[in-house]
Amino acid sequence: MVNFSSDTMKSHGSDQLLKEAQVGRLATCSDDQPYIVPISFVYGDGKIIFHGARTGKKMENIAANNQVSFEVDESEFIPGDDPCKLHWKFRSVVASGKAKVLEDPDEIVPALQLLVEKYSPGLGSLITQKRVDSYANLALVEITVEEMTERVETD
């Protein structure tokens, strides 16, 4: 169940920002050491899906501690003549949840198709089980969103 922790979420569309953002930031933690990395991703139905290599710090951290956070944002700097009145307009969404590496081919292929379709519309159907099998080091990870907050600054 997703907990919406901000009243502004519905009015500003956290789902919309998560669907439209091109880059997100994944935060993991292991041995009391936080780690954050930009990733490509796709969002839908309360799930964030991303891909990467099966090995590396990100995957090691998820194996040790599957509780993760994920952030997307958009911003615009508002210049001015008074340095005390310079500011940013921004909108950000932070989601937290549990990450799991997908192992079932019946989950991997459609998840990768969605990811490819987001960044290369019309090409998702080219992802087949045979093609996925040819990438031995490929991992797909699904984050089940448990909590989500949005912050908006418009003035």
N, C-alpha and C positions, 0 to 999 in steps of 0.2 A: 504494500500500500504506500503510495506517495504522500508525504506530508507536505502540504504547501504552507510554508512558514511566513509568507509575506502577503499582505493584502494587495500589494501592487501587482502580483503575478498575473492575475486574470485580466486586469485592465491593460497591461503592457505586453502580455504574451510571451512568457518564458519559453513555451513550446516553440513559438515562431523563431525566437532568437536561436534556440538550440538546433532547429532544423536548417536555418539559413547560414549560420556561422561556418566559415571555411576551416578554421583552426580552433581547437580547444586545448586546454592545458590539463593534463592528468597529474594529480598529486598522489604519490604513494609514500609509504613509510615502512622502514625496516630497521631494527636495532636502534630505535629512537632517532633515526636520521631521515628527515624528509627529503623527497626527491620530486621534482616537477619537470615535465617534458611536454613540448607542444606535439599534438597529434592530429591527424585527419580522422574523421569519425562520421557516423551517421546516427541520428536520433529518431526514435519512434516508439510508441506504446510503452513509455516509461523505461526504455532501455537505450543505453549508449553503446554502440559497437565500434571497435577500432581494430586495426590489424598491426602486426609487427613481426619481428623475428622471435622465434621461440626462446632465444637466449638473450641475455643482457640484463642490465640493472632493473629496468622496468618490470620485466617478467620475474626476475628473482624476488623483487619486493612484493609483487602480487602473490607469489607462491608462499612467502613468509607471512604476509598480512593482506588479506583480500579486501580490507576496508579501504576505500579510495575516495578521493574528491575529484571533481571535474569542474572546470570553469570556462565560460565563453564570455566575450564582451564586445561591445562596439562603442566607439567614442569619437568625439569631435572637439577640438580645441577652439575656444572662443577668444580671439585676441581682443585687445583693447589698448587704449592710450594710458590707462592707469594700471600700473603693475599690481596694485592691490585688488583689482577687479577682474583679473584674468581668471578664467575657469574652464572646466571641461563639462561638456554634456556627455553623459555615458549611460549605458545600460549593461548590467552584468547578471549572469546567472551562475550560481554555484550549486552543484548537485553532489550529494554524497550517497554511497551505496556499496554494495558488494560486487567485486569483479570475479568472473570465472572464465577460464580458458575453455572455449568451445571444443569439444572432442568429437561430437556426433556429426558425420558428414551431412545428415539431413538438416542440421542447423548451420553448418559452416558455409555450404554453397549459397543458400539464400541470403545469409548475412553478408557474405562478400559481394553478392550481386547487388544488394542495396547500397553498399559502400561505393562500389564502382559506378553505379547509376547516379549517385549524388554528384560525383566529380566528373564523370564522363557520360552524360545522358545518352541513352541508346545503346551503350556497350555492356550493360550489366548481364544481358542474356548470353554474352560470350563466355561467361564464367560457368564452367562445367566441373563435374567431379573429377574428370580426367585431368583437366587443367590444374585444379587445386592439388591433386595428388603429385603433380610434377614439381611443386614447391615444398620440399621437405622441411624447410625452416619456417614456414608460414604459420603464424598463430592468429586466431581471431579471439577477441576478448569481448565479453558482454558485461556491462555494468547494469545491475538492476538498481534503479534510483529509489532510494528510501526517503530522502529528504531533499528539498530544493528551495532555494531562496533567490529572490531577485532584488537588485538594487538599481534604482533609477535616479539620475540627477539631470533635470532638464533646465534649471535656471542658472 
